[in-house]
Amino acid sequence: MIGIPVGILGTGKYVPERVLTNHDLEQMVDTNDEWIRTRTGMSERRIVSPEQASSDLAYEASKIALEKAGITADQLDLIVVATITPDMAFPSTSCILQEKLGARRAAAFDLSAACSGFIYGLANAANFIATGTYKYALVVGAECLSKITDYTDRNTCILFGDGAGAVVLGAVPEGRGFRSFELGADGSGGELLKIEGGGSRLPSSQQSLEEKRHYIQMAGSEVFKFAVRIMGSAAEEALRKAGIEKSEIDLLVPHQANIRIIQASLNRLELPEDKCMINLDKYGNVSAASIPIALAEADEQGRLQEGDCVVLVGFGGGLTWGASVLIW
Ligand code: UT7
């Protein structure tokens, strides 16, 4: 990246209390714990209460990130929330979060890039800071996927969970911070992962509800093949742009979609599993929130030391992908 060096000043995460285990899912659809664990690596995921919405989760994660960064909400210049489960169509979840936090000075917008949304958000916010436009930005991934999941569809309902992760971005000393971003999209694969209902093409109606068009639809094995290909190549491209070798990676923080996708990425990057943050066993796939939750958890566990080379990489609906290399 060119301009003022930008890095992560604080991280935070929040996951709801309620746990949905593989055994719970056995009672809901024709599946079993062994299939879910071996095909996905997941054991449980967190589920919001009926009255909780994405901004509530975002608020909890953001408070922690602000505290760790040592700044107050009114110092924020920008809030970006990446989500596919906004509280409502508008106002944006970021505006709702701005009000909850009391971040009066901050511009606020939501970003829609599905599971890649957090990395897209980082790239946006980092560039505002690198150019000197803004000093501090809050980037959040927040999702209530349980509210858009069809719990009669075993192809999807075993995968998704709820939660939020947040980071505060600001200037850092020379030699640290973001080194590169690699973002991409391929709209020709849009049919593979989508929610059709509720937009301007198919507004909500009795019929759209009856046809379950407001739930996630996914061509799992097609998305899987795309993910295996793109996670490795996006990470390699971000490394190339940063001028950093694979062997220099200290921690890979990938999107937590499937343990087999993560293992394929590790093989391609020639990395051992202990250089990878994996928490999908506990939280499942939390879309835009997966990477910031994993990053915050790595931080909590002391796995991020000053000077470490960290690679973030994700993929998602759109289709979209994103990767970033940063020096912690
Ligand atoms: O953030 C991005 C979001 N999406 C993803 O990351 C999804 C990427 N895809 C995947 O992770 C995998 O494709 C899945 C985990 C969704 C599925 O695993 P798979 O190894 O690709 O399985 P499959 O779809 O090829 O299905 C294999 C079999 C099928 O049975 P038949 O047709 O071979 O008799 C499925 O019906 O497994 C069956 N199956 C299940 N069995 C038990 C599918 N879902 C389940 C289930 N429990 N939950």
Residues whose N, C-alpha, C, O or C-beta is under 5 A from the ligand:
A	BS01	UT7	D30 T31 N32 W35 R39 T40 C115 R154 N155 I158 G220 S221 V223 F224 A257 N258 F315 G316
